[in-house]
Amino acid sequence: MGNPASKTPNDRKFTKTHEWVKIEGNIAVVGISDHAQHALGDITFVELPAVGKQVKKAQSCATIESVKAASDIYAPISGEIVEANKSLETHPESVNTDPFEKAWLFKLKNINPSEASDLLDADAYDEFAKSE
């Protein structure tokens, strides 16, 4: 397989709207999948949520724009935005090159990790993405 960064990691859960969440203690890190960045094409702009904003699971809370389309980003679980990845404001293209590590979108606190229990694991997500 080509770029190891594009392999679907097993340490996070995925939504059917192509977001991922990685729970690290009391913090949830959120981004979009490699499949999503491929489908979008060259990312040109990322609108991140404001720190302090409360989001509910499945609520639109950010936007990614590419040369092809604009796409809403939905919170995979509920929580409060504690950090947004400001580097994406000047380097949105990093979502294309490293969607699982460097190009995370935002972090949540005050989370309920059990909300992730109905999300897809890496294998189930890969199967779902292939079927689209």
Secondary structure in CASP SS format (residue, H / E / C, confidence):
PFRMAT SS
TARGET T0000
AUTHOR 0000-0000-0000
METHOD secondary structure of the structure
MODEL  1
M C 1.00
G C 1.00
N C 1.00
P H 1.00
A H 1.00
S H 1.00
K C 1.00
T C 1.00
P C 1.00
N C 1.00
D C 1.00
R C 1.00
K E 1.00
F E 1.00
T C 1.00
K C 1.00
T C 1.00
H C 1.00
E E 1.00
W E 1.00
V E 1.00
K E 1.00
I E 1.00
E E 1.00
G C 1.00
N C 1.00
I E 1.00
A E 1.00
V E 1.00
V E 1.00
G E 1.00
I E 1.00
S C 1.00
D H 1.00
H H 1.00
A H 1.00
Q H 1.00
H H 1.00
A H 1.00
L H 1.00
G C 1.00
D C 1.00
I E 1.00
T E 1.00
F E 1.00
V E 1.00
E E 1.00
L C 1.00
P C 1.00
A C 1.00
V C 1.00
G C 1.00
K C 1.00
Q E 1.00
V E 1.00
K C 1.00
K C 1.00
A C 1.00
Q C 1.00
S E 1.00
C E 1.00
A E 1.00
T E 1.00
I E 1.00
E E 1.00
S E 1.00
V C 1.00
K C 1.00
A C 1.00
A E 1.00
S E 1.00
D E 1.00
I E 1.00
Y E 1.00
A C 1.00
P C 1.00
I C 1.00
S C 1.00
G E 1.00
E E 1.00
I E 1.00
V E 1.00
E E 1.00
A E 1.00
N C 1.00
K C 1.00
S H 1.00
L H 1.00
E H 1.00
T H 1.00
H C 1.00
P C 1.00
E C 1.00
S H 1.00
V H 1.00
N H 1.00
T H 1.00
D C 1.00
P C 1.00
F C 1.00
E C 1.00
K C 1.00
A C 1.00
W C 1.00
L C 1.00
F E 1.00
K E 1.00
L E 1.00
K E 1.00
N C 1.00
I C 1.00
N C 1.00
P H 1.00
S H 1.00
E H 1.00
A H 1.00
S H 1.00
D H 1.00
L C 1.00
L E 1.00
D C 1.00
A H 1.00
D H 1.00
A H 1.00
Y H 1.00
D H 1.00
E H 1.00
F H 1.00
A H 1.00
K H 1.00
S H 1.00
E C 1.00
END
